[in-house]
Amino acid sequence: MIHKIKRLILLAILVSAGYFLLSNHIIYFGNGIKLLKKSKPTSAYTFVSIVDKRAEDILKIEDLRNDGIGDLLVEIGKLNNEEKERLEYIITRSP
């Protein structure tokens, strides 16, 4: 009985960890890590490094842009708010 309970607890932990990874972008920016909530559970862009990447290149990734990477770039000081809005406008308007 104890063995079965341990297995169920382990299974619950593994399922929770899997759901956490499917529900969050883990953004590495050199000085640390930030979590960014995904709009829907998916494995796309779960682990993202933005070290040595231009803000424009990061914002071109639609999944990240829609989930709010621009605000995160402002928060960590890679962009200011005006630059973020300008880049988002340019990227969403270009064909």
N, CA, C and O atoms as a MOPAC input file, in Angstrom:
PM7 MOZYME 1SCF
protein

 N      0.81200 1    -1.18900 1     0.00000 1
 C      0.00000 1     0.00000 1     0.00000 1
 C      0.86300 1     1.26400 1     0.00000 1
 O      0.59700 1     2.18900 1    -0.76700 1
 N      1.88800 1     1.31500 1     0.84600 1
 C      2.79500 1     2.46200 1     0.89700 1
 C      3.49500 1     2.62900 1    -0.45300 1
 O      3.66800 1     3.74800 1    -0.93400 1
 N      3.89100 1     1.51700 1    -1.05300 1
 C      4.57600 1     1.55900 1    -2.35600 1
 C      3.66700 1     2.19700 1    -3.41100 1
 O      4.13300 1     2.97900 1    -4.23900 1
 N      2.39100 1     1.86900 1    -3.38500 1
 C      1.43700 1     2.41400 1    -4.34800 1
 C      1.25500 1     3.92300 1    -4.13300 1
 O      1.16400 1     4.68100 1    -5.09800 1
 N      1.20400 1     4.35100 1    -2.88200 1
 C      1.06600 1     5.77400 1    -2.57300 1
 C      2.29600 1     6.54200 1    -3.03900 1
 O      2.16600 1     7.64000 1    -3.58200 1
 N      3.48800 1     5.98400 1    -2.83800 1
 C      4.72900 1     6.62400 1    -3.28800 1
 C      4.72900 1     6.77800 1    -4.80000 1
 O      5.13300 1     7.81500 1    -5.32500 1
 N      4.27500 1     5.74300 1    -5.49600 1
 C      4.21800 1     5.81400 1    -6.95900 1
 C      3.24400 1     6.88200 1    -7.42200 1
 O      3.52300 1     7.60500 1    -8.37800 1
 N      2.10200 1     6.98700 1    -6.75000 1
 C      1.12000 1     8.01000 1    -7.11600 1
 C      1.65600 1     9.41700 1    -6.85200 1
 O      1.42500 1    10.32800 1    -7.64700 1
 N      2.36100 1     9.59300 1    -5.75200 1
 C      2.96100 1    10.89400 1    -5.44700 1
 C      4.02100 1    11.24800 1    -6.48600 1
 O      4.07100 1    12.38500 1    -6.95500 1
 N      4.86200 1    10.29200 1    -6.84800 1
 C      5.87800 1    10.51500 1    -7.87900 1
 C      5.22500 1    10.86400 1    -9.21200 1
 O      5.67800 1    11.77100 1    -9.91000 1
 N      4.17300 1    10.15300 1    -9.56300 1
 C      3.45100 1    10.43600 1   -10.80400 1
 C      2.86200 1    11.84000 1   -10.77900 1
 O      2.93000 1    12.55800 1   -11.77600 1
 N      2.28300 1    12.23700 1    -9.64700 1
 C      1.71200 1    13.58200 1    -9.52200 1
 C      2.79400 1    14.65100 1    -9.67800 1
 O      2.56500 1    15.68400 1   -10.30700 1
 N      3.97200 1    14.40000 1    -9.10300 1
 C      5.08400 1    15.34900 1    -9.24100 1
 C      5.53500 1    15.45400 1   -10.68900 1
 O      5.77200 1    16.55700 1   -11.18100 1
 N      5.65700 1    14.33300 1   -11.37300 1
 C      6.08300 1    14.34200 1   -12.78100 1
 C      5.05800 1    15.03500 1   -13.67800 1
 O      5.42800 1    15.79500 1   -14.57400 1
 N      3.79200 1    14.78000 1   -13.44300 1
 C      2.73900 1    15.43000 1   -14.23800 1
 C      2.75300 1    16.93700 1   -13.98300 1
 O      2.61500 1    17.72400 1   -14.92000 1
 N      2.91800 1    17.34100 1   -12.72900 1
 C      2.97500 1    18.76500 1   -12.39500 1
 C      4.16900 1    19.45000 1   -13.05000 1
 O      4.04700 1    20.55900 1   -13.57200 1
 N      5.32100 1    18.78700 1   -13.02200 1
 C      6.51600 1    19.35700 1   -13.65100 1
 C      6.31800 1    19.48000 1   -15.16200 1
 O      6.71300 1    20.48000 1   -15.76200 1
 N      5.71700 1    18.48000 1   -15.76800 1
 C      5.44100 1    18.53100 1   -17.20600 1
 C      4.49200 1    19.66100 1   -17.55500 1
 O      4.70900 1    20.37700 1   -18.53200 1
 N      3.45100 1    19.82500 1   -16.77100 1
 C      2.49300 1    20.89800 1   -17.02200 1
 C      3.14800 1    22.26600 1   -16.83900 1
 O      2.88200 1    23.19500 1   -17.60100 1
 N      4.00500 1    22.38400 1   -15.82600 1
 C      4.73400 1    23.63700 1   -15.60200 1
 C      5.57600 1    23.98900 1   -16.83100 1
 O      5.56800 1    25.13300 1   -17.28400 1
 N      6.30000 1    23.00600 1   -17.36900 1
 C      7.14900 1    23.25300 1   -18.54300 1
 C      6.32700 1    23.58900 1   -19.77600 1
 O      6.75000 1    24.40500 1   -20.59500 1
 N      5.16000 1    22.97500 1   -19.92200 1
 C      4.30600 1    23.26600 1   -21.07700 1
 C      3.60800 1    24.61800 1   -20.95400 1
 O      3.15300 1    25.16900 1   -21.95600 1
 N      3.51900 1    25.16000 1   -19.74000 1
 C      2.76600 1    26.38600 1   -19.50500 1
 C      3.62600 1    27.63800 1   -19.36100 1
 O      3.08700 1    28.73900 1   -19.24400 1
 N      4.95700 1    27.49400 1   -19.36800 1
 C      5.83600 1    28.64600 1   -19.14800 1
 C      7.00300 1    28.65700 1   -20.12900 1
 O      7.54800 1    27.61600 1   -20.49500 1
 N      7.36800 1    29.87200 1   -20.54400 1
 C      8.63000 1    30.08100 1   -21.24800 1
 C      9.66600 1    30.33300 1   -20.15500 1
 O      9.41900 1    31.11500 1   -19.23700 1
 N     10.79800 1    29.69200 1   -20.24400 1
 C     11.88600 1    29.93500 1   -19.30700 1
 C     12.93400 1    30.72700 1   -20.07700 1
 O     13.62500 1    30.18900 1   -20.94200 1
 N     13.04400 1    32.00400 1   -19.75300 1
 C     13.87700 1    32.93800 1   -20.50400 1
 C     15.18300 1    33.16000 1   -19.75200 1
 O     15.18100 1    33.62500 1   -18.61200 1
 N     16.30100 1    32.82400 1   -20.40000 1
 C     17.63000 1    33.08100 1   -19.82900 1
 C     18.17100 1    34.34500 1   -20.46600 1
 O     18.23700 1    34.44900 1   -21.69100 1
 N     18.56500 1    35.32400 1   -19.62800 1
 C     19.04100 1    36.59800 1   -20.17400 1
 C     20.42600 1    36.99300 1   -19.69100 1
 O     20.77500 1    38.17300 1   -19.73500 1
 N     21.21700 1    36.04700 1   -19.23500 1
 C     22.58900 1    36.34000 1   -18.83700 1
 C     22.75300 1    36.51500 1   -17.34400 1
 O     23.60100 1    35.86300 1   -16.73500 1
 N     21.95400 1    37.38800 1   -16.74100 1
 C     22.04700 1    37.63300 1   -15.30600 1
 C     21.10200 1    36.75400 1   -14.50000 1
 O     21.14300 1    36.77700 1   -13.27000 1
 N     20.27400 1    36.00200 1   -15.14800 1
 C     19.31500 1    35.16000 1   -14.44700 1
 C     18.28200 1    34.57700 1   -15.38100 1
 O     18.45700 1    34.52400 1   -16.59800 1
 N     17.20500 1    34.14300 1   -14.77200 1
 C     16.12300 1    33.51200 1   -15.51800 1
 C     14.81900 1    34.20500 1   -15.14400 1
 O     14.62100 1    34.60100 1   -13.99500 1
 N     13.95000 1    34.34400 1   -16.10700 1
 C     12.60500 1    34.86800 1   -15.87400 1
 C     11.60600 1    33.88100 1   -16.47000 1
 O     11.89300 1    33.21000 1   -17.46200 1
 N     10.44400 1    33.80300 1   -15.85800 1
 C      9.36800 1    32.97500 1   -16.38100 1
 C      8.36000 1    33.86300 1   -17.09000 1
 O      8.04400 1    34.96100 1   -16.63200 1
 N      7.86600 1    33.37100 1   -18.20400 1
 C      6.86300 1    34.07900 1   -18.97700 1
 C      5.73900 1    33.08700 1   -19.25600 1
 O      5.96100 1    32.05000 1   -19.88200 1
 N      4.54900 1    33.40200 1   -18.79700 1
 C      3.40300 1    32.50700 1   -18.95700 1
 C      3.03400 1    32.37800 1   -20.43300 1
 O      2.93000 1    33.37500 1   -21.14800 1
 N      2.83700 1    31.12900 1   -20.87900 1
 C      2.40700 1    30.88500 1   -22.25900 1
 C      0.90100 1    31.08100 1   -22.35900 1
 O      0.17300 1    30.88200 1   -21.38600 1
 N      0.44200 1    31.47200 1   -23.54100 1
 C     -0.99000 1    31.66300 1   -23.74700 1
 C     -1.72900 1    30.33800 1   -23.82200 1
 O     -2.92200 1    30.27600 1   -23.52200 1
 N     -1.03600 1    29.27700 1   -24.21900 1
 C     -1.61600 1    27.93500 1   -24.23700 1
 C     -0.48800 1    26.92800 1   -24.00500 1
 O      0.64600 1    27.17500 1   -24.41300 1
 N     -0.77700 1    25.81500 1   -23.36700 1
 C      0.27000 1    24.81400 1   -23.11400 1
 C      0.82700 1    24.24600 1   -24.42500 1
 O      0.08300 1    23.71300 1   -25.24800 1
 N      2.12900 1    24.36700 1   -24.60000 1
 C      2.80700 1    23.86000 1   -25.78300 1
 C      4.28700 1    23.67900 1   -25.45100 1
 O      4.79100 1    24.25600 1   -24.48700 1
 N      4.96400 1    22.88700 1   -26.24400 1
 C      6.40400 1    22.69600 1   -26.00400 1
 C      7.25600 1    23.71000 1   -26.77100 1
 O      8.47700 1    23.73000 1   -26.61600 1
 N      6.62900 1    24.54600 1   -27.59000 1
 C      7.37000 1    25.51400 1   -28.39700 1
 C      7.97200 1    26.60300 1   -27.51600 1
 O      7.28700 1    27.18100 1   -26.67300 1
 N      9.22800 1    26.87100 1   -27.71400 1
 C      9.95500 1    27.94900 1   -27.03400 1
 C      9.86300 1    27.84200 1   -25.50900 1
 O      9.66000 1    28.84400 1   -24.82300 1
 N     10.01300 1    26.63100 1   -24.98800 1
 C      9.99800 1    26.45700 1   -23.53700 1
 C     11.26800 1    27.03300 1   -22.93300 1
 O     11.19900 1    27.75900 1   -21.94100 1
 N     12.42600 1    26.72700 1   -23.50800 1
 C     13.69900 1    27.25700 1   -23.03100 1
 C     14.24200 1    28.20300 1   -24.08700 1
 O     14.51400 1    27.79400 1   -25.21500 1
 N     14.40000 1    29.47900 1   -23.71700 1
 C     14.83500 1    30.49800 1   -24.66700 1
 C     15.97300 1    31.29700 1   -24.04800 1
 O     15.86100 1    31.77700 1   -22.92000 1
 N     17.06500 1    31.43700 1   -24.78800 1
 C     18.16600 1    32.29900 1   -24.35800 1
 C     18.13600 1    33.55200 1   -25.21600 1
 O     18.13200 1    33.47600 1   -26.44500 1
 N     18.11600 1    34.71200 1   -24.55700 1
 C     18.11400 1    35.97000 1   -25.30100 1
 C     19.45400 1    36.68500 1   -25.17500 1
 O     19.57400 1    37.86700 1   -25.49800 1
 N     20.44700 1    35.95900 1   -24.70500 1
 C     21.79600 1    36.51100 1   -24.59300 1
 C     22.33800 1    36.70800 1   -26.00800 1
 O     22.22200 1    35.81600 1   -26.84800 1
 N     22.92200 1    37.86100 1   -26.27100 1
 C     23.52600 1    38.20100 1   -27.56700 1
 C     22.53300 1    38.16300 1   -28.73000 1
 O     22.93800 1    37.96000 1   -29.87500 1
 N     21.25400 1    38.35200 1   -28.45800 1
 C     20.26000 1    38.43900 1   -29.53300 1
 C     19.69200 1    39.84900 1   -29.54600 1
 O     19.48700 1    40.46600 1   -28.50000 1
 N     19.44300 1    40.34100 1   -30.74100 1
 C     18.84100 1    41.66100 1   -30.87700 1
 C     17.37600 1    41.60400 1   -30.46400 1
 O     16.70000 1    40.59700 1   -30.67200 1
 N     16.90000 1    42.68200 1   -29.88300 1
 C     15.50300 1    42.74100 1   -29.44100 1
 C     14.55600 1    42.52000 1   -30.61500 1
 O     13.51400 1    41.88200 1   -30.46700 1
 N     14.91800 1    43.04500 1   -31.77200 1
 C     14.07600 1    42.88300 1   -32.96300 1
 C     13.93300 1    41.41100 1   -33.33700 1
 O     12.84300 1    40.96400 1   -33.69500 1
 N     15.02700 1    40.65800 1   -33.25700 1
 C     14.97800 1    39.23200 1   -33.58800 1
 C     14.12700 1    38.45200 1   -32.59100 1
 O     13.42700 1    37.51000 1   -32.96500 1
 N     14.18900 1    38.84400 1   -31.33400 1
 C     13.38700 1    38.18200 1   -30.30700 1
 C     11.91100 1    38.47300 1   -30.53600 1
 O     11.07800 1    37.57000 1   -30.44900 1
 N     11.58300 1    39.73000 1   -30.82700 1
 C     10.19500 1    40.11800 1   -31.03000 1
 C      9.59600 1    39.54800 1   -32.31700 1
 O      8.37400 1    39.50600 1   -32.45400 1
 N     10.42100 1    39.11500 1   -33.25100 1
 C      9.91200 1    38.51300 1   -34.48500 1
 C      9.29000 1    37.14100 1   -34.24800 1
 O      8.54100 1    36.64500 1   -35.09000 1
 N      9.59500 1    36.52600 1   -33.11000 1
 C      9.01300 1    35.22200 1   -32.79400 1
 C      7.59700 1    35.46100 1   -32.27000 1
 O      7.40300 1    35.96600 1   -31.16400 1
 N      6.62700 1    35.09100 1   -33.07800 1
 C      5.23000 1    35.43100 1   -32.79800 1
 C      4.74100 1    34.88300 1   -31.45600 1
 O      4.06100 1    35.59300 1   -30.71600 1
 N      5.07400 1    33.63900 1   -31.13300 1
 C      4.62700 1    33.05000 1   -29.86300 1
 C      5.12700 1    33.85800 1   -28.67300 1
 O      4.37400 1    34.12600 1   -27.73700 1
 N      6.39200 1    34.24200 1   -28.71100 1
 C      6.96200 1    35.01400 1   -27.60900 1
 C      6.36500 1    36.41900 1   -27.55200 1
 O      6.05200 1    36.92800 1   -26.47700 1
 N      6.21300 1    37.03400 1   -28.72200 1
 C      5.65900 1    38.39100 1   -28.77200 1
 C      4.23200 1    38.40700 1   -28.22300 1
 O      3.87300 1    39.29700 1   -27.45200 1
 N      3.41800 1    37.42500 1   -28.62100 1
 C      2.03200 1    37.36700 1   -28.15600 1
 C      1.93900 1    37.08500 1   -26.66100 1
 O      0.96700 1    37.47900 1   -26.01600 1
 N      2.92700 1    36.41500 1   -26.11200 1
 C      2.91200 1    36.08900 1   -24.68200 1
 C      3.54600 1    37.17900 1   -23.81600 1
 O      3.56400 1    37.05500 1   -22.59100 1
 N      4.06800 1    38.24600 1   -24.43200 1
 C      4.52800 1    39.39300 1   -23.67100 1
 C      6.02400 1    39.52000 1   -23.47700 1
 O      6.46600 1    40.10300 1   -22.48700 1
 N      6.81500 1    38.98900 1   -24.39800 1
 C      8.27500 1    39.09900 1   -24.26600 1
 C      8.72300 1    40.55600 1   -24.32100 1
 O      9.74400 1    40.91200 1   -23.73400 1
 N      7.97300 1    41.39300 1   -25.01600 1
 C      8.33700 1    42.81600 1   -25.10300 1
 C      8.36600 1    43.47500 1   -23.73600 1
 O      9.29000 1    44.22600 1   -23.42200 1
 N      7.36100 1    43.19600 1   -22.92500 1
 C      7.32900 1    43.75200 1   -21.56800 1
 C      8.49000 1    43.22200 1   -20.73600 1
 O      9.05800 1    43.95200 1   -19.92300 1
 N      8.84000 1    41.96800 1   -20.93400 1
 C      9.97500 1    41.38500 1   -20.21400 1
 C     11.28300 1    42.04900 1   -20.64500 1
 O     12.15500 1    42.29100 1   -19.81100 1
 N     11.42600 1    42.34500 1   -21.93300 1
 C     12.62600 1    43.02600 1   -22.42300 1
 C     12.74700 1    44.42700 1   -21.81700 1
 O     13.85000 1    44.88900 1   -21.52600 1
 N     11.61500 1    45.09200 1   -21.63000 1
 C     11.62100 1    46.39800 1   -20.97700 1
 C     12.00500 1    46.23500 1   -19.51000 1
 O     12.79600 1    47.01600 1   -18.98200 1
 N     11.45000 1    45.22700 1   -18.85900 1
 C     11.71700 1    44.99300 1   -17.43800 1
 C     13.19600 1    44.73000 1   -17.15200 1
 O     13.72600 1    45.19000 1   -16.14000 1
 N     13.85700 1    43.99400 1   -18.03500 1
 C     15.27400 1    43.68000 1   -17.79300 1
 C     16.21100 1    44.74000 1   -18.36600 1
 O     17.42800 1    44.63300 1   -18.21400 1
 N     15.65900 1    45.75900 1   -19.02300 1
 C     16.46500 1    46.86900 1   -19.50300 1
 C     17.05800 1    46.69700 1   -20.87800 1
 O     17.94100 1    47.46400 1   -21.26400 1
 N     16.60300 1    45.71700 1   -21.62800 1
 C     17.11500 1    45.51300 1   -22.98200 1
 C     16.47500 1    46.49400 1   -23.96800 1
 O     17.04400 1    46.78300 1   -25.02000 1
 N     15.30500 1    46.99600 1   -23.62500 1
 C     14.55500 1    47.96400 1   -24.43800 1
 C     13.90300 1    48.97300 1   -23.51200 1
 O     13.72900 1    48.71700 1   -22.32000 1
 N     13.54200 1    50.12900 1   -24.06900 1
 C     12.64300 1    50.99500 1   -23.31600 1
 C     11.25100 1    50.84800 1   -23.92900 1
 O     11.09800 1    50.24000 1   -24.98800 1
 N     10.25700 1    51.39300 1   -23.27700 1
 C      8.87500 1    51.17100 1   -23.68800 1
 C      8.58500 1    51.70700 1   -25.09000 1
 O      7.84800 1    51.07800 1   -25.84900 1
 N      9.15700 1    52.86500 1   -25.44200 1
 C      8.92200 1    53.44000 1   -26.77000 1
 C      9.52300 1    52.55700 1   -27.86400 1
 O      8.89800 1    52.33500 1   -28.90100 1
 N     10.73600 1    52.05400 1   -27.62900 1
 C     11.37100 1    51.15800 1   -28.60600 1
 C     10.55200 1    49.88400 1   -28.77700 1
 O     10.37400 1    49.39600 1   -29.89300 1
 N     10.06200 1    49.35400 1   -27.67400 1
 C      9.24600 1    48.13100 1   -27.72900 1
 C      8.01100 1    48.35400 1   -28.59000 1
 O      7.71200 1    47.55400 1   -29.47600 1
 N      7.29700 1    49.43900 1   -28.32800 1
 C      6.08700 1    49.72400 1   -29.08900 1
 C      6.39100 1    49.95000 1   -30.56700 1
 O      5.64400 1    49.49400 1   -31.43300 1
 N      7.49100 1    50.65500 1   -30.85900 1
 C      7.87500 1    50.90000 1   -32.25100 1
 C      8.21200 1    49.59300 1   -32.96600 1
 O      7.74800 1    49.35800 1   -34.08200 1
 N      9.02000 1    48.74100 1   -32.32800 1
 C      9.39600 1    47.46500 1   -32.94000 1
 C      8.19100 1    46.55400 1   -33.12100 1
 O      8.05200 1    45.91400 1   -34.16300 1
 N      7.32100 1    46.48600 1   -32.12300 1
 C      6.12800 1    45.65500 1   -32.25300 1
 C      5.23500 1    46.14300 1   -33.39000 1
 O      4.66400 1    45.34400 1   -34.13200 1
 N      5.12300 1    47.45100 1   -33.51600 1
 C      4.32000 1    48.01600 1   -34.61700 1
 C      4.92600 1    47.64400 1   -35.96500 1
 O      4.21200 1    47.19700 1   -36.86100 1
 N      6.22900 1    47.82300 1   -36.11600 1
 C      6.90300 1    47.50800 1   -37.37500 1
 C      6.76600 1    46.03300 1   -37.70700 1
 O      6.45700 1    45.67800 1   -38.84400 1
 N      6.99400 1    45.17100 1   -36.72300 1
 C      6.96500 1    43.72300 1   -36.96700 1
 C      5.56900 1    43.23400 1   -37.29700 1
 O      5.40800 1    42.39900 1   -38.18600 1
 N      4.55500 1    43.73200 1   -36.60400 1
 C      3.19200 1    43.24900 1   -36.87200 1
 C      2.62000 1    43.82100 1   -38.15000 1
 O      1.70000 1    43.23400 1   -38.72000 1
 N      3.13300 1    44.95100 1   -38.62300 1
 C      2.60700 1    45.57300 1   -39.84200 1
 C      3.31900 1    45.12800 1   -41.10300 1
 O      2.77200 1    45.27200 1   -42.19600 1
 N      4.53000 1    44.58900 1   -40.98300 1
 C      5.26900 1    44.20300 1   -42.18000 1
 C      4.77300 1    42.84200 1   -42.69100 1
 O      4.41600 1    41.97000 1   -41.89900 1
 N      4.75500 1    42.66800 1   -44.02000 1
 C      4.24400 1    41.41300 1   -44.60500 1
 C      5.15900 1    40.24000 1   -44.40200 1
 O      4.85000 1    39.13200 1   -44.84200 1

